[in-house]
Amino acid sequence: QVQLVESGGGLVENGGSLKLSCTTSGFHWNYYAIAWFRQGPGKEREAVSCINFIDGSTHYVDSVKGRFTIFRDRVANTIALQMNDLKTEDAGVYYCATDVFDAAGFPRRRDAANSCERRDSLAAFGSWGRGTQVTVSS
């Protein structure tokens, strides 16, 4: 059973840093992508960053480029999101997700396009954690 659990959220001052972690089970990273999404108050859920273990590529939404880094934390065996220079607009619930199954429940095809590059990213990722809250005070 595919499972993802986020941790590391909290309250931080404007300009501060947080490191989020995504602990996974039930699948091997090597064949899939793992993404971080966020949903701020009154906002739609958006993709923030993504790592594709098939080709090693990493992806970021423009608003976090240069501030956030997604990486495999080999010590903790998690997918981490290091967030620096946090801004109030970064606040929200952060979710990690994987494309083992798409949103419709179908298993990812081996010849499918890079899930990290899909404009309809929410459709590509069907397995989600429950989220961790990030609050940024001004």
N, C-alpha and C positions, 0 to 999 in steps of 0.2 A: 504494500500500500504506500503510495507516494505521500510523504508528509513534509511540511516545511514549518519551521518555528522561528519567528523573528525575536531578537532581543537587542538591548542596547539603547533603546529610546530614553528620553528624559527631557528635563528642562535645562536649557542652556541660554546664555546671554547672546545678544546680537554680536556676531564676530567670533563666537566660540566654535568648538568642535565636538563632534560625537562620532562614535564608530558603531555602526549597526552590524549585527551578525545574523546570518540565515543558516540554521542547522537543518540538514535534510536527511531523509531516509527513504528507502524503498526504490531507489534508482541510482544509476551510475552517471555522474556528471559528464563523462567523456562524450556522450552521445546527444547532449541536450544543451539548451540555453537556460540561464537563470537571470531573472530581471528583478530590479527593484522598482516598484511603483509607489506613488504617494497620492493621497487625497486630502486636500486642505478643506477647511470649513466652507461649505457652499460651493465647492469646486468639483469638477469631474476628476476621476482617477486618471493619472497620467504616468507614462513611463518615464523614469528618471535615469536609469542606467541599466545596462544589460551586458552579460558576458556569454559568449557562445563558445563552448568547449570543443565544438567540432573544428572550428578554424582558429580559435584563440582570440577572436576579435572582441573588442570592448566598445561600447556605445554609450553616449551621454546626450541628454537633452541640452540644448544650447545654454539654458539658464544656469546649469551647474558645471559646465566645462571649466576646468582649471581649479575647481573647488572640491569636487567629489571624485573619489577613486574607487572603482569596484575591483576586487581582487580575491583570489583564493588564499585564504588564511591557512597555510599548511600546518601551523602549530595547533590551531583550534579545529582544523578540518571543517571550516565553514566558508561561506561566501560572505565577504565583508564589504561594507560600504563606508569608507572613511569620508566624513563630511567636515570640511573646514570652512572657515569664514561664513558661518551660517547667518542667514538673513531671516527676517520675520516671515517673508513669503515662502520660506522653505518648511514652515510648520505644517504639520498634518500627520495622518496615520501612514506609516510606511509599511508596505507589504513586499514580501519576496514571492516569486512565482516561477514555475518552470513549465516548459512546453512538452513535457512527456505526453500529456494529452492536451488537445486544444479546448477552447471554451465549450465546444459542442460535445466533448467527451471522446473524440476520436484520437487514437494514438498517432503521434507524429510520424509522418512518412520520411524515410531516409532521403528522398529526393526533394523534400520540401524546401522552400526558400528559408534563408536565415531569419529566424523568428525575431531577432533583435532589429532587423532592418524593415520589418513589416510596418506599414503605416497603421494598420488595424491591429496593433499589438495586443489589445485586450482579447481579441479573437484567437490569438496564437497561444496564449497561456491559460491553461485550464486547471492548474493545481496551485493553490494559494495557501499562504499562512494566514493567521488571524490578525497580524499587524502589530506594530509597536508605535506608540505615540511620540512624536517629536514636537516640543514646544520651544519657541524661540522668543525670548523677552526682549523688548526694545529698550 
